[in-house]
Amino acid sequence: MRAKDRLGQRGERLAEEYLRATGAVILDRNWRGSGGELDIVAADAGALVAVEVKARRSWDYGHPFEAVDACKLGRIIRLLGAWAEGHGVRSDARRIDVVAVTGPAGAQSVLEHLKGVA
């Protein structure tokens, strides 16, 4: 497995642990639909939430949040709608969150959570 893939999996695992600790219920991980993938789908405070996880070793190429642009948000919104329809989930309260995990493997990571980016 490539180092980039291991880093991404580690970031998603840390994000999931963090979300569970905050009371979110994880509904799905790495769900693939037409046009992309949702890293984490969760239920939190009555909302259906798609969580995009961005893991980086450092900020050398910018903050991880910068990788989530308007095009990516649009894709996540469409995918969350497809996920909800495919799973029979009816929820008017939907939210897109982004979790950034920064730090090299084996080191203490910094985790940041932006709620409701879209």
VOGU-3710 file (C-alpha; in Angstrom, 3 decimals, decimal comma):
1> mrakdrlgqr> 0,000/0,000/0,000  1,262/3,463/-0,851  2,275/5,822/1,957  -0,385/8,309/0,802  -3,091/5,664/1,162  -1,862/4,639/4,627  -1,900/8,297/5,682  -5,464/8,689/4,409  -6,658/5,561/6,201  -4,989/6,712/9,422
11> gerlaeeylr> -6,662/10,117/9,106  -10,079/8,549/8,560  -9,608/6,232/11,541  -8,614/9,147/13,808  -11,516/11,235/12,508  -13,960/8,398/13,169  -12,657/7,939/16,726  -12,960/11,679/17,334  -16,496/11,852/15,922  -17,656/8,906/18,042
21> atgavildrn> -16,147/10,574/21,117  -18,196/13,708/20,393  -21,425/11,682/20,215  -21,814/11,245/16,474  -23,120/7,907/15,211  -21,122/6,562/12,269  -23,482/5,246/9,602  -21,033/4,442/6,803  -17,368/4,690/5,798  -15,830/4,967/2,343
31> wrgsggeldi> -19,166/4,763/0,557  -18,741/4,871/-3,200  -21,426/6,277/-5,410  -21,645/7,473/-8,957  -19,141/10,293/-9,173  -17,134/9,801/-6,006  -16,764/8,648/-2,447  -17,955/9,819/0,948  -15,290/9,317/3,603  -17,680/9,161/6,545
41> vaadagalva> -21,454/9,421/6,828  -22,711/10,137/10,336  -25,739/11,200/12,322  -25,048/14,113/14,650  -27,461/16,292/16,595  -30,374/15,262/14,374  -28,522/15,931/11,124  -27,262/13,610/8,430  -23,592/14,545/8,014  -21,062/13,834/5,292
51> vevkarrswd> -17,565/14,194/6,731  -14,697/14,828/4,334  -11,376/13,855/5,890  -8,145/15,469/4,725  -4,920/14,045/6,128  -1,532/15,647/5,538  1,938/15,168/6,977  2,466/18,930/7,105  1,215/22,253/5,777  3,921/22,322/3,100
61> yghpfeavda> 1,259/22,425/0,388  -1,290/24,478/2,321  -3,756/23,693/5,058  -5,800/20,518/4,463  -9,036/22,546/4,533  -7,873/24,349/1,382  -8,264/21,115/-0,592  -12,054/21,262/-0,163  -13,194/23,739/-2,795  -16,645/24,602/-4,157
71> cklgriirll> -16,469/21,859/-6,788  -15,656/19,212/-4,171  -18,423/20,500/-1,872  -20,936/20,245/-4,708  -19,887/16,660/-5,349  -20,188/15,791/-1,639  -23,673/17,327/-1,481  -24,790/15,240/-4,479  -23,230/12,089/-3,027  -24,890/12,638/0,356
81> gawaeghgvr> -28,254/12,931/-1,400  -27,566/9,673/-3,266  -26,483/7,966/-0,045  -29,665/9,088/1,745  -31,882/7,957/-1,125  -30,121/4,607/-1,424  -30,418/3,952/2,302  -33,996/5,189/2,667  -32,963/8,008/4,990  -35,288/10,984/4,996
91> sdarridvva> -33,639/13,972/6,602  -34,085/17,617/5,771  -31,229/18,435/8,152  -28,046/17,726/6,215  -24,576/19,040/6,852  -21,102/18,815/5,363  -18,184/18,799/7,798  -14,463/18,654/7,131  -11,936/17,068/9,471  -8,254/17,866/8,942
101> vtgpagaqsv> -5,629/15,566/10,434  -2,090/16,912/10,254  1,109/15,209/11,369  3,558/12,538/10,266  2,876/8,862/10,924  3,863/7,818/14,413  3,701/11,378/15,711  1,032/13,239/17,620  -1,524/14,471/15,095  -3,435/17,721/15,144
111> lehlkgva> -7,122/17,226/14,411  -9,360/20,152/13,416  -13,102/19,950/12,743  -15,126/22,430/10,706  -18,874/21,909/11,028  -21,408/22,990/8,457  -19,134/24,122/5,641  -22,037/23,554/3,229
//
